[in-house]
Amino acid sequence: MVETKSSSHTHTDTSTKADSLAGVVSSSAAQEIYDVVVVGAGPIGLATAIGLRKRGIENLLVVDQTRTFRPIGQTVDLLPNGLQALKYLDSNAYEEVKKTGLGLLNSKQSNDQKTVESTQGEQPPKTSPQWAYKDLQGQIIQSTSLSFDDWFKDYGEGRVPISWYDLQTTLRQLLPQDRVKANHRCINVVNEPENGCVRIDCVADTRIEANPYAYWTEGQKHNDAQPQDSDIAPQELAPKSIRAKLIVAADGINSTVRRLLYTDSQYHDFARPEYSGFAAIFCMEIPEIAKELWTKLEEDFFQGSPIVTITNDEISGNYVCIKNIRIILFHRSTGGLAYIIHLALPLDSLQGKSESSLIDLALQELQQANFPDALKQLVRMSPPAKMQQRPYYIHHATISDSLQVSNTTDPNTEGDSAKIPPAWSVGRIVLVGDAAHGMPPFMAQGANQGFEDALAVAALIAKIAEENNWDDLQAIAKAFEKYEYLRRPLIAYVQQATLERSPYSSDKQWQEYNQQLYCRNFAQFIEALL
C-alpha cells in the first residue's frame, strides 16, 4: 500500500479487487500502457482529452460505459468562466462549441418569436432577450441578458446555451475516433507499481444500470435500478484491462472510480454523493393552453421574455429574503410551455411517486407557498406522461456544519478523518468535474467548473510529460495537490452560493458573485499552476 500525503489530507493508494473477475482478467498480460486514460466521455472528460492532445500528449484514451452516444441531458449554460477555460484548453474547441451553441440558439429564438407572435400577435423588437427572475407579484428581482454580446461586454466573454448532447458531440468530433471508446464500463481499479501504472478493468455490458444521482426519472415505472450484481457469468461480460500512467476520472457525480477508491477506505462516507436537500419536478411540455391562461401568464410574468423564473422570495427594501421554491417557465418551439419546479424536499417524498403523484406534490408545494392561481392552473394541466422528477446530489468540497470535527478530538484518528472530505487524487488517479464536486444546477456552474478542472489537470499533466516525471510519484502527487489547492476554495464558494442562493439576496451580492466567477485572469491561473 502506497500512502500519499498532502497538507490537508492523508489518503491511501487503494487497489480495489473485483473477486468475480479475478480469474478472468490477468494483470500480467503484456499490453500497451497509455500515458493517460480518461474515464468518462461527457463534456468534461472529452475537453480534458482535447486539452492534453493540444499539449502534445497523443497516447491517450477516453472510455465511457454508455453503449452508444445518444441524445440525453438538457441545456447547459456555458458562462464566461467555462468558455474562457475551454478557450485556454483549445481555441478550436472553443470556436466549434460557440458556433454550434449560438447557431442553435438563433434558430430557437426565431422559433420562439414565431410562437409568441402566433398567440399574442406581432411583438415589438427587443435589443436582447432577458431571463427575468420575479416574485409572486411579477416584480423583477433580477434580470439576466441571454445575449452573447451583452455578456461579452460585461465580462470579456459571452454566454452560450447548448444541449448536453450537442456539446458532447461537438467535442467528441474533435478527437480521433479510435481515441474514444464506448461500452467500456469500469468495474475495477488496481495500482500496479511494478509496471509504473494503474490498471482499469472494464466490461462491455448489455445491461442498463440506472443512475439515481444524475438523471431524470419518469415516475415509479422507471425507478427500479438494475441490480449491481447479475446472474451473467463473468466470461460473458468480455472483461478487458486497460493500463495507464495516469487516470483522469471524469465519470460524473455517480463516479465509479470515486466509489472504488473510497468505499473500502476511511473515506467510505464520501464514496457516493449525498442528497442536497433539493429536487426538481419537470413537465416536458404542456402542448395546449387556454388563451385566457396564456394571456395571464404573458401579462403577469413572461412580458415578452422567452423564459422566466418565479419564486416565493420576498423583497424587503434593497434585500431579498430567500425562500425554497421557484418555478422556471419557458416556451417550447412546438407552441406549448414547459416548466421546472426547484424545491426543498425530503428525499423519501419523491421516491416511488407516479407521474400523477408528481403533479399532486407540485400543487401541494405551490399551494403552501401561496403561488398565484394561474401557475397552479398551469400545473394542473400537466400531462402525466410528460412528468419527470430528479433529486439533486452533491459531493461537498468542504466540511459541512453537521460533520465538523470537535476541537477536543484527535484529528489523526481514522474516525475523525472520515469526517473530512477526501482529496481529489489518489496516487496516479485524479478526479475532475462532478466526480470531484458535483452539485445542483441552480447557478449553472457544473459544466463550467468542470472545464476549469479540465484546464488545470491538462496543464499539470502536460508539465509532468514535459519533465518526464511519469514515474515520479512525488512529482505527480505535488501536481495534483496544486490542482486541488487552487480549485477547492472556489468550488466551496460556488457550492455555498448554489445551496444558499446567496447571490440573489441583493444587487451587491449578485455583483460580487459575478466578479468572483467571471472576471478572473486565466493567464494568471495557469501561471500559478505551473
N, C-alpha and C positions, 0 to 999 in steps of 0.2 A: 504494500500500500504506500503510495507516494503522497505526502502531505504538502499542501501549498498554503502559505500564509501571507496575509496582507495586513495593513494597519487596522482594518475594521472587521475582518472576517478570518476565521480559521475553518478550512474545509478539507475534505478528504477526496483524493482522486479515486472515484468509485468505479469498480468494474461490476456490472450487473449481468448475471447469467440467466439465460432462458433455458431452464432444465429440459423442457420438451424438445429443444433443438440441439442439445449438447452433443448428441451422436451424429447429427446431420451436418452441422456447419463445422468445418475444420479451420482452426486458427493458424495452422502451419502451412496451408497451401500457398504455393508461390503465386503472387498476384501483384498487379500494378498498385503502387501506393501513390495516391493523388496528393498534391500539395494541400488542397482544400476541398472538402465536401460540405456543401450547404444542404441542410435538411430543411425542406420546405420551399416549394416553388410558388409561394404567394409573392406579392409585390416586393416585400422586404428581402426575401431570400434572393429573388431574381436581381434586384438592384444591387445587392451585395456582390453577386457574381459578376455583374456588369462592371462594377467599380474595380473589382480585382483584375479582370481582364484588361481594363483600361490601364492598369498599373503594371501590366506585363505578366500576370500570373495566369497562364493558359491551362495549366494542368489541374483543372478543377471539374467538379461535377455537382449538379443540383438534382436532388432526388425528392420525390413527393409521393405520399400514399394514395392520392387520388388515382382512380383507374383511368380517367380521361379528363382533360381540361374542358370544363363545361361552364355555361353561364350561371354563376351563383353570386351571392352578395348584393349589396346595394350601392348607392352612390357614395364615393369617397370625396371629401373636400380636401384638395391639396392646397395648402395655405403657404404663405411666404417662406416660413422656415423649412417646410418639407421640400418645396420647389428649389430653394437655394441649396439644400443638401443634395438633391438629385442633380442639380447643375454641376456641383463640385465633384460628384461621383463620376458623371459622364455627360458632357454638354449635349451630345447627340441624343442620349436617352431623355434628357430634359426637353429638347425640342420636339421629339416624337410624341412624348406624353402630352405636352402642351397642345400640339397640333390636333391630336386625337380628341382630347377633352374639350377644347374650345370649339372644334368643328361640330361635335355632338351637341354642345351647349347652344350654339347658334341655331341649329336645327330645332332643338327642343323649344327654345324661346319663341321661335317663329310659330311653331305649332300651338304653344300656349296662348300666344296672342290671338291666333285664329279662333281658338276655343273660347276665349273670353269675348271676342267680338261676336261670335255666333250666339252667345247667350245674353250679352249685355249691350250689344251694339258696338260701333267703332269707338275705340278709346283714344284719348289724346296721346300723342307721342311723349315718351319719357326718356330722359337722358340716360338713365341706367336703372335696371330693376333693383328693388330692395327686398331684403328679408327682414320684415318687421317683427319685433318682439313686444307683445302687447299684454296689458292686464285685462281683467274680465269685462271692463267697460270699453275696451277698444283703445285705451290711451297708450301711446307708444312709450315703452321703457327704453328700448334700444332699437336701432335700425342699422343694418349692415348692407352695404352695397354688394351686389352679385357680379359687378363688372370687374374684369381682369384689370382694366386700365385704372380704375379707382383705387384698387388695392396697390397696384404698382406705384401710383403717385404717392400714396401714404407711406409705403414700407419698402420701396425699391424692388418689389417682386409682387406678382399677381396672385390670383386665386383661380384654380382650375378644378371644376367638378367633373368627375369621371366615374363610370361604374367600375366596381372592383374587377369584374371580368375583363373589361376593356383595358384597364390598367395592367392587369396581369398579362393579357395577350400582347399588348404593345411592348412590354419589357421582355417577354419570352421570345418574341421575334427578333430581338437584338442579340440573342445568344445563338451559337451554332446548335442545330437540332440535336446533335449527339451529346451535347453537354447538359441536357435537361431530360431526366428520366421519370416518367410517371409510373404508377403501380409498383412503387418501392416503399412498403410500409415498414418503418423501423421498429424492431422488436427487442433489440439488444445493443448495448454499447459496452465495449471491452477495451481497456487500456492494454496495449502491447508494447511495453518498454523495450523488450528485446528487438522489436522491429522499428522502434522510433516512431510509432504511430498509434492511432486509435482505430479499432475495428467496429464497423456498424454491421449488424446482421439485419437483413431485410427479407420480407416475403412479398411475393406477388399474390395478392389476396383477392378472391372473388366476393368476399363478404362485404357488406356495407356496415361499418361501425358508426353508430350515431355519436355525434359530438354535442353533449348537452351544454357546453360552455360558450360556443361561438356562433350557433346558427339559430334561425327562426324555426319554430315548430308550429304545425297547423292543428293543434288540439290533440286530444287524447289518442287518437288513432295512430299518430306518428311519434308518440312519446316513448315507445318501448325501445330501449337501446339494444343493439346486438350484443350478446354476452362477450366478455373479454375472452373467455375460454370457449373452445369449439371442439366438436367431435371430429373435425377434419384432421386426419393424420398428418404429422409433420412433413412426411415426404411429398404430400400432395400440395403443400404450400410453396414449393420451389424456393427454398431459402437460398440467399445469396449474401456473401460477405463483401464489404467494400472497406478499403483501408485508406486513411488519410493522415497527413501530418497534423492537420488542424481540422476541427469540426465547427462549423457555424450553425447553431440551432435556431432556425427561423420558422419553426413549425407551429407557431400560433399559441394562443392562450392555453390550449389543451396540450401543450408540448409533450410529446412522448419522451424526447431527450431529457427534458427537465425532470419528468417523473422518474425515469430510470436513474438519473443522477442522485435524486434526493429521497426516494421512497424508503430505502433501507439505511438512511443516514440519520444523524441527529437533526437534520432539517426536514424530516418527513412531513411535518405540518405544512410545509410550503411546496410540496411536490405538485399539488393540484391547486387551481385557482380557488379563491374564496368568493362567495356571493357578496356583491357590493351593497346589497340592500335596495337596489333599484332594478326596475324591469320595464319592459315595453310591451304594449298591446298595439298591434298594427292591423289596419284594414287596407288591403292592397288596392281596392277600388270600390267606390260606390258609383255605378255607371249612370244611374238615373236619379236626378234630384229635382224635387218640385221647384218650379220657378220662384215661388214666394220665398222658399227657404234659401235658394241660391242668392236671390237679391238681398236677403237679410245678411247672409254671411259676407257678401261682397261689400255692402254698405258699412257694416259694423267692423269688419276685420280685414278682409283682403285689400279693399280700396285700391285695386289695380296691381297689387303685388302678386307674383306667381306662387309665393309661399309665405306663410305667416305662422308664428308661434304665439299661442295664447296661454297665459299662465295665471295662477291664483296668487302670484307675488303681489305684494301691496306697496304702493308708492307712498312714501312719507317724506315730504319736502324734497331734499336732494338725495335721499337714500331709498333703497328698496328692501323691504322685508322679504327674504327668500322663503318660499314655500316648497312643496314637494310634488306638484302636479303641473304638467304642461302638455298641451296638445299641439302638434305640428300639422297644419293643413296645407295641402298642395294640389295643384291641378295635374290631372293626367292628360296625356296627349289625345286620348280617346274621347275626351269631353267630360269625364267624371272627376270626382275628387277622391283623394286618399288621405289617411291620417295616421300618425303615430302618437300614442299617448305614453309619456315617460312618467313614472310614478314610483314612490317608495312603497314596497310591499314585502311582507314575509314571503319567503320562498315557497312555503307549502300552500300559499293561497293561489299559486299558479299551477302547481303540479296536478296533472290529471284532469285539467279543465278541458271540456269540449269547446268547439268553436262558439256555440251559442252561449255557453257559460262565460266565455271571454267578453262577449258583448254585455252580459249582465254585470260582470265585475267592473268593466269600464264605466257603465252607467252609475253603478253604486258609488264609485270613487268620485265621479264628476258631480253627482248629487251632493255628497257630503262636503265637497269643496265649493258648493254654490256656483257652479259653472252655468252660463246662460242656457236658457231653454233651447235656443237654436242649435247649440253644439250637442246637447243631449238628443235632440231630434235627429240630428245627422247620424249620431252613433246608433240610434235605434234602427236606422235604415241600412245598417251594415249587412251585407250578405254573409251568412255564417261561413260559406265556403271560401271567403276571401280573408278570413281572420287568422292571424298568427300571433304568437307570443314569444318573448325572449327575455329570460333573466340575464342581467349583466354581471359579469365576474371581473375579478381584479387580482393581480399579483402586486401586493403592496411593495413600494420601494423603500418605505421606512417603517419603523416600529409604530403600530397603532397604539392608541391610549390603552386599549384593553390588554395589550401584550407588553406593556412597559416593564422592564426588569427593575425590581426593587433595589434601592441603594444598599440594602442590608445583605443582598445575596452575592454569592461568588460568581462573577461573570465567566469564570473559566470552567464552570461545571457544564456538563452536557445538557442538563435540564434547562439551564438558563440560556445557553447558546441557541437552543432550539427556538427561543422566543425572538431571535434576531433574524431578519430575512437573510437568506444565504447570498453569497457572492454570485455574480452573473457569469462566473467562469470556474471551471474545474480542470486543472491541467491543460490539456490541449483542446478543450471544448469551451466555447463561449456562446452565451445566449444573447439574442437580439430581438427587438420588436416586442410583440405580445408575449413571446415565450419568456422574456425577462420581466416585463412590466405592463402587461395588458390591463386595460381599464375601460370603463363605459365610454361611449362615443360623444358625450354631451358637449365637449369643447372641440370635437373634430381633430384630435391630436394623435390618435392611434397610429395611422399610417405615416403622418408627418414626423412623429418622434421615431418611428421605425426607420425612416430614411436617414435621420440624423445618426442613429445607431449604425446603419449600413456604412455611412461615410466614415465614421470613426474607426470601425473594425477593418474596413478595406484599407484605410491609410496605415493602420498599425500593422496589419499582416503584410502589406507591401514593404514596410520597413524591415520586418523580420526576414522577408525574402531578400531584400537588398543587402542586408548584413549577413545573410546565410546563417541565420540563427534557428533554423528548423529543428535542430537537435539540442538547443539550449533552453531547457525548461525554465530556467530562471529568467531569461530574456522574454520568453513567451508569457510567463506569469506577470512580469513587470508591465508588459504591453497591455494585457487585459485588465490589470489593476488600474492603469491610467485611463483606459476607456471608461471604466466604472466610476472612477474618481471624478471625471469631468462630466459624466452624463447623469449620475444618480441624483444630484441635488436638483437639477432642472426637472427630472421626471417626478420627484417628490412634490415639487411646486405645482406641476401640471395636474397630478393626481388630486392634490388638495383642492385646486380650483375646479376640477371636474366634479368631485363629490359634494363640495360645498356650494358650487356655482357662485363663488365669491366675486368674480369679476362683474357680475350683474348687479351687485349691491349699490354701486354708484358710478358716475361717469369717471371719477378719479381712479377707482379700482379697475375699470374697464381699460382706461388708457395705460395704466401701469402694466396690466397683463399683456396688452398688445405690444407694449415697448419691450417687455421681457422676452416675449416669444418671437416677435417678427423683426426686431431691429438689432439682432446680434451680428457680430462680424465673423463670418465663417472662415475667412482667411486667418484671423487670429486664433480661432478654434483649432484649425489644422496645425498652425504653428505650435500651439500648446500641446497638441498630441505628439508631435514629432520632435 
